[in-house]
Amino acid sequence: TINMRRSWLNTVKALARLDRAKPHPSRLQLSKPCRSLPSARPLTSVRALPALTSAARVGGVRPLLLITMGVGVGVTITGLAVAHADSSEVGRAGKREVPDVALTELKAIFGDRLEVDELYKLKSGREPEQLGFATTDLSSFSEDSWSHHTVAVRATAIVYPTSTEEVAAAVKIASKHNFPVVPLGGRTALEGHGLPAEGGLLISFSSMDNIKEVHKGDLDVVVEPGIGWQTLNEQLKKEGLFFGVDPGPGATIGGMVSTGCSGPNAVRYGVMRENVISLTAVLADGTIVKTGQRAKKSSAGYDLTSILVGAEGTLGIVTEVVLKVQHIPETTAVAMVSFPNLRSAASAVSGMLQCGAPLQCVELLDDAMMDALSAYAGKSFPSRPHLLLRLSGSSKAVEEGKTQVQHTSLKYGGEGLQVAAKEEGEKIWEARKGCLWAAMNIRPGASLWTTDVCVPVSRLADVVADTKQDIDHTGLKAPIVGHAGDGNFHCFIVLGGEGMSEVEKRKEFESASALHDRMVRRAQNSGGTCTGEHGVGSGKMKYLRGEFGEEGVEMMRLLKVTLDPKNILNPGKVLPPPLSNSTTRPLSSLFNSS
């Protein structure tokens, strides 16, 4: 099997020489799609082999040709490479640029809202500016500010649509010319979700950030994907409402849908999947679909909404979302209690959830995280593991809840329970929201590898305590903070920093990679998941088989192949490379993705 690497014409010339030599002419066979190409005409005596389209694949790649060599026969074919002849797949993961003709078609729709990468050279040899294209530096889109993930290629261009119809038009052009499209939200994702793994076109939703409808009586809103959850809540506050899912600052609704995220509030209000009523999305051929109405429940047909939530833009591009919203509680209170060790604090979580208190959030912070918060926030927190609790509801329920939390914390060895007044409580909660920055502040010039896992709450104490012990053994700086009420916890692994040599940085990164791998395997072996809320992206693809088995991953791949046969929607994300005995059609960009 030859995965060709430069031009089909060079391949044909080499094969023609082999064909003329005819040492074993019946043993050189060309797959039927390639044989139909005009440049294949020199191969007059080479038999087509239709069976190759369903033959066993090597490394997941469908063979272009099969050469059966006799004893003493040697062939060298150099400098070869081309995609499959049917053009629906690329031969290997690499850059798929937006062709000049497609840029012209996009400009007719978007005008100055299309920007071409400043390093892109038109095939005519002219600069993009000479043909009226606005240009910009797209290099920053090949790396994530909040993660260690990068890609080696740059996108060709970026567009800023203002409607679902414009998104559909852009995707239709991408489908026609077979180049990737990558949707962009707030760019706060942590597993490389929005990186252009194969180049192509970026679709920014920064101009689609409106609240389209508020239905207070139905407790739902209709929004565009570019609006941030914090901005949404600022507007909803005027109506006495709020949206319950609260991930990190800067996240947009579209990105939250795509990653299936959650946050501290999930204890009371659930994760993103439970708060999306229906969606409008653009499929890979530009078709616009609605996944449902505004009714709170429906048993009609397949659950198309849930298929797209958490799909990370690989099955469709979300352009409108109907969300559940909540009434702002009458009152809230924040409680903080310390524990002698991390296992005790994690063990107390189950008791807190069952004590009857009106809990909205149950957060776990280890001693390293508390130390980092003290330094960052200018407060003096005890250097011990803590549970941070938010209670909400009626004044009576919250007051009773304080007593219930007090009794439960004592049962598990908790000490120094403090219940903060509203203003002070909000300051403490803001400090909790600053954990990411506090961790970055541990070492000047450092970056963070932020990762998460989730386990059944009954297994949380064992898994988090074992992870803490593992961190201590490695010598790495890696504070732990978790949405413990769901069994979800994060590690902020501190990497690099001022004064470290490249050798030291590389060694530290290798240690962090091994720690991360053990953390994920430990969670999965305890009935948990490789990611509770960050999503898969490119960073956690390799762990899906450990969670779903090959059969489950194969089912996902069948969905992808069916909905996106050309693999243009955010390629190189979610799905791990298929095994060599995979029975589905291969998606080549996923074979060699890291």
N, C-alpha and C positions, 0 to 999 in steps of 0.2 A: 504494500500500500504506500503510495507516494502522496504526501501532503505538499503540494507544489508551492514554491516560494518566490517566483518572480513574475514570469509572464507565460501565458499559455502558449504563445508562439514558439518560445525557446523550447518548451516541453515537446511540442509537436515535431520540431526539427530533430531533436534528439531521438524521439521515438521513430521518426521516419528513417533515420540512419539504422536504427536497430531493426526496423521492419525490412529494409532492403537487404540487410545481412542475412536475415531469415535463418538463424541457427535452429530455431524451434518456433516457426511462425504461428503455430496453433496455440502456443502457450502465452502469447502476449494478447491480452484482451482489454478492450476499452469500454468503460461504462457507457450506456446508451445516451445519457444526457450530453456527455462530452463529445461523443461521436457526431452528434448533430451540429456541432459548431462548424462554421465555414472553414476555420483554420485547421480542422481535423481531416480535410479532404486528402492530404498526402498519404494518410494511413489507409490505403485502399484495401490492403489484405488483412487488416486487423479486425477480428470479429467483435461485434458488440456483445456485451454480457449483461443483459437485463437483470440477471440474478444478483448483480452487485448492489443493486438498490436495496436489497433486503439481506445481503450477506452479513456474516458476523463482522462487527466493526472492531478496528484496532484503535484503542484509546478513544472510542466513541466517535471516530470520524468515518463517514461512509467512504469506501474506496472509490477513487476515480478510475483506477486501472489495476489489473491483477497480472503480475508477471510470474510465471512458474519457471524457475531456472533449472536447466539440465546440468549434469555434472560437467565441470570445466567451463561453463559459460559464465562470464562476468559482465556486468553492465554498470557504467558510472554515469549518472545524470546529475549535473550540477546546476546551481543557481536557479532552482525551480520554485514557483509558488503561485497558486491561483485559487480562487474560491470555487465552491461547487458550481457546476455549470448552470444550475437552475436559478442561481443568484438569490435564493431565499435564505442562504446562510453564508457566513464567512468561513474560510478554511481554518482560521485560528483567531483567537482574540487579538485584536489590533485596532488601529485607527480606521474609522470609516468617516471620511470627511463629507461635508455637505458640498455637493458639486456646484459649479458656477451657475448652471441653469436653475438649480433649486434656490440659490441665493436670490436670483433675479425674481423668481416667483414669490419668494417670501417678502422681498422688498415691495412688490406690488400690493401686498396686503398690509404690511406693518410700517412701511416708510422708515422714518427715523427710529422707530421702535425695534428695528433690527440693527444689531451691532455685530460686526465681523471682527474676529480676533486680529490684532494688529500684526501678528506674524504670518497670517495666512496669505499665501500667494495664489492669485487666480491662475487658472490653467493657461490663460492668454499671455501670462507674464506681466500683466499690468497690476498695479497696486489697487486694492479695493476702493480707495478714495477716488481714484481716477474715474471709476464708474458710478460714483455717487453713494457708495456704501459708507455709513458711519462705522468707525473702528474703535476698539477698546482693547485693553489688556485683559485677557481671560485666564491668565496663568493662575490667579488666586482661586479659581473654581476647580483646579486640579488638586487641591488640598483642603483639609478641614481645619478650621481654627480650633475646634474643641476635641480633636482626636489625632492620632498618629497616622491615620490613613492618608495615602496620596496615590495618584496615578501618574504614569509617565507621559500621558498624552494630554493635549489641550483640545477643548471644544473648538469647532470652527466658528460658531456664531451663537448669539443669544437673542431671544425675542421676548417682548413684554406685552402679552395679550391683555385685552380688556373685556373679553367675553368668551363664553363657551364656544361660540361659532368660530372665533379666531383660533382658538386652540385646535379645534377640529380641522380647520384649514391647514394649519402648520403640520399636523400629524398626517393628513392626506398627502402632503408634499413629501414628507419623510418616507411614507410607505411607497409612494411612486418611485422615489429615487433610492430607496433602501439605505437610509442612514439613521443612526440612533437619535432618540429624543430623551432628554433627562429633565424631569420637572424639578423645580427648586422652590422651597418654602423659606423658612427662617434661617436655614443653614446651621442649625444647632444640633443636628443628628450626630451620633457618636460612632457609627460603624460604617462610614463611607457611603451612605445611601445616595447622596446627591453628586457623587464624583462621576465625571464622564469617562467611564472605563474604556470606551471605544471612540471617544471624541463625539462628533456629531453636533446636535443642536440642543442648547439649553433653553428651557421654557421657564421664565421667571414669573411668579404670580404676585409680584409686589404691587402691580397695578390693579389686581383683582382682590381688593381688601374691604369690600363693603358688606354691611348687614342689609340684606334685601328685604326681610320680613321679620317682624316680631309678633308672635301669637301668645300674648300673656295668658289668655284663658286656657290655651292648650299646653302651656309650658314648653314651647318649642320656638326655635328661630331658624331662619334660612340665611346662610352666609356664604360668601365666596371664600376660596381656600387661602387667600393671602392675608386674611386678617389674623392678628395675633390673639391668643386667648386672653392676654391681659387687657388689650384694647377692647376686646369684646366685652369683658366684664366691666370695664369702665363705663361703657355705653349701657349695658344691662342694669347697672346699679340704679340708674334713673327710674327704672321700672320696678325696683325692688327685687330684681332677679340676678342670678349669676350662673355661669357655666361651671360644672363641678370638677372637670378634669384639669389638673394643675401641674404640668411638667415644668421643666426648667424655664427661666425667663427667655423670651425671644422666640419661642416656638409658635408656629402658625397652625391654623386649623388643618390645612391641607397636609402639612408634614405630620401632624399628630394622627390624622386618619391613616396616612400611609405607613407609619411605623406601628400603629396600634398601641400608642403610648398610654401612660397613666401618670400618677403622681401620688403625693401623700393623701389626697382626698379619696382615693379609691376605696378605702375602708368603708366609707359611707355612700359614696356616689358611683362607685364602679369605674371600670377602665373605659378607654375610648370606644371600644367595640360595643359596649353596653349603652353608650350615649349618642350613637349615630343612628338616627331613624331611617334615613335614606340618603342616596347620593345621586348626583348627575356626574357622568364620567364620559371621557372620550376613549374609544377603543383603538386598537392598533391600525385600523384601516380608516380612521376618522369618523366612524359612526358614533353618534351621541346616544347614550342610553340613560334612562332613569331606573334606579333599582327599586323604587317603591314610591308610596305616597307619604302623607304625614301621619297616618294613623299610628298609634303607639304599638299596635301589634297586628300581625298578619300571618296567616298560615297558607298564603297563596304562593305556589310555585317554589322554586329554589331561592335560597337566601343570598341573592346577588350582592346585597350590601356587605355582608360578612366576608364574602370572597374578596372584595376589594379593600376592606379595612385590613391593614397590616400587609398588603401586597407590595408596598414600597414603590408604587408606580410601574410595576412590571407587568401588570395585567390590564391596566387602564389608568388614565390620568384624570383625577378628581377635579371637577370645576365648580361644584356647588354641593353644599352639605346641609341637611336638616338635622339639627341637634336638639337633644333634650336640655332643658334648663330647670333651675330650682329657685324657690323662694329663698331670699337671704334669711338665715336663722334669726330668731329673736335675740339671742345672746350667745356669746362664745366665751370660753375660758381656756387658758394654756397652762398645763401642769408639767413640771419637770422633776424627775426623781432619779437618783443615782443608785448604782448597784456595785457590789464588791468585785464582780467580774462579768465578762461578756456573756458567759453561759447563763448566769442568773438573770441578767437583763433580758436575754432572748427567751428564756423560759417563762418569764412573767407575761410575755405578749399574749399567749393563749389565755391566761387567767384574766387579763384586761379585757379581751374580746368577749369573755363569757360572764363578766361581772355585772352586766346590765347598764353600765354607764353609757350615755349618748356620745360615743366616740366618733369623731370625724377623721382623726389621723392618729396613728401610732408609729412614731419614728424611733429608730434605734441608732445611737451614735457611740462608737467605741472611744476608749481613752485618747487615742491618737487624734481622732476627729475633734474631741473636746479641747485638746491642747491647741490644735490649729485654729479653732474658732476663737479661743481666748486671745491668741496673738492677732488674729485678723480683725475681730470685732472690738478689741480694746476692753473686753470684759474678763473677769476672773472666774471661769467655770472650774469646778472640781475636776481633777484629772482622773476621772473614773467613767466607766460606761454609763450612759444615760438612756432613759426613755423620755421622749418628748411627746406629750399628748395634747390634742385639741379636742375639747368637748363643745358641742353646739346643740341648740334646741331651745325649748322654753326655759325661762329663768328657774323654775322649779326643778325641771329635769337636770339642768346643769348643776344646781346646788346639790342635789342628791347624788349626781355622778361624781362629784368631788370626794364625797365620803366613800363611795364604792371603790374609787381608784386608790384612795388612801389605804383601805383595808387590804386590797389586793397587793399593793406594792410591799407592804409589811410582810405578807405571807411568803414573798419570794426574796426577802432580804433587802428590799429597797430602803433607802435612807434619805432624809432631808427633802421630802416632797414639798415643792413650792408651787403654789397656784398664783399666777400673775394676774393682776388687774388688766383690763382690756388694753390700755395703751402700752404697758410694759410687756404684756403677752404678745402684742404685735411686733414689738422690737425683738423679742426672743425668736419669734417665728421668722422674721426677716433674716436673723442671724443663721437660722437653719437653712434658709434658701441660699445663703452665701457659702455653703459648704464647699462648692466647687472652687470658688475663688480662694477660700481659706486654705484648701489643699495646695493650690498653685503657689500660695505664699510660703509654703514650708521651705522651699529651696529657691533662692533667686535664680531666675533664668530657666527654671525647669518647665517641662510640659507634663501633661497628664495622660495616662491611659485609663479612661473611665469605662468600667465594665459592670455588668450586673447579671445576676442569676435570680431565680425564684424557686422556692421549695414549699411543700405543704407546711403550714405553720407548726404542726407537731414535730417537724424535722428541723426547724430553724435553729434551735439551740445547738444541736450537734454540728450542723453544717457550718454555721457561722463561727463557732468556737474552734473547729478544726481548721477553718480558713485563717483565722487569726493566728493560730499556732504555726501554720505554714508560712505566713508572712513573717513572723518573728524569726523563723529558721533561715529565711532567705536573706535577712538583713535589709530588705527593701523598706522604703517608706510608702505605706499604703493604707491610709485611714479607711475605716468602714463606716458607711452610713446606709440606713435601710428604711424602706417603707414596710416596717416589720409586721404591720397588721395584715399584710398580704403574703408574708413570707419572702418578700423581695428585698435584696440588699445589694449595695454597690461597693466596689473598691475603687479608690482614686490612687492609682499606682503612679508615684512621682518618678519622672524620668529626666535624666540629664541635669543641666544646671551650670552655672558659672564655675569655671576652674576645672571642669572634668575633661579629660582627654577623650579622643575618639575611641580609643581602645576601651576605656572605662565605660563609656556610653554604650558601646556595643555589647559588652559583657553584661551590663545592667539590663539592657533590653532583652537579651537572651534569657536572663533569670526571670524577668517579668513575664515573658512569653510562656515559660514553663509553669510559673505560678498561675497564670490565667488559665492555662489548659487544665491544670489540676482542679482549680476552682469550678470550672464548668463541668468536668467529669464527675466531681464530687456531688454537685447539685443533681445532675441527671441520674446518678446512681441512687439518689435519695427520692426519686419520684418527681424531680423538679425539671426546670427548663433552662436552656442556655441563655435565655434573655427574658426577663419579665416585662420590660417596657422599652428597651432601646431599639429593638428590632434586629434583623439579621445583617442587612447590607451586604458588604463583601467580607466583613470581619468575622462573622460567625457561621458562614456557610458550611464549613467542614463539620459542624456539630449537629446538623439536622438529622443525619442518619442515626446518630446515637439517641435521638429523641422520637423519631417517627418510624425508624426502620427504612430499609430500601423501598419497601412497598409504598409507604406513605410519601416518601420523596418522589417516587415514580408517579404517583397520582398528581402531585403538584406539578411535575414536569409536563404531564399530559394537559393540564389546564393551561400552562404557559404556551405550549406548542399550539394548542387549539385557538387561544385568544390572540396570540402574537407569533404567527408562523415565521415571520421574517426576523424575529428577535430584535426589534427596534426600540421597545419600551424599556428604558433603563437597564440595558444588558449588563451582565456581570454581577448581578445582585441576587440574593436570596438562595437560588438553587446551586447546590454543589455540583462539581463535574460528575457526569453519569459514569457508572461502572461500565467496563468493557462489554458486559453481557446485557446492557440496557436494551429493552425492546422498543423504546420510543425513538422518534426521529431526533438526532442529536442537535443541540444548540451550541454551535462551535465556540461562541464567545465564552461559554461557561466552562469549557473544557480546561482552559489554561489560565483561568482567573486565579489570582492568589487569594 
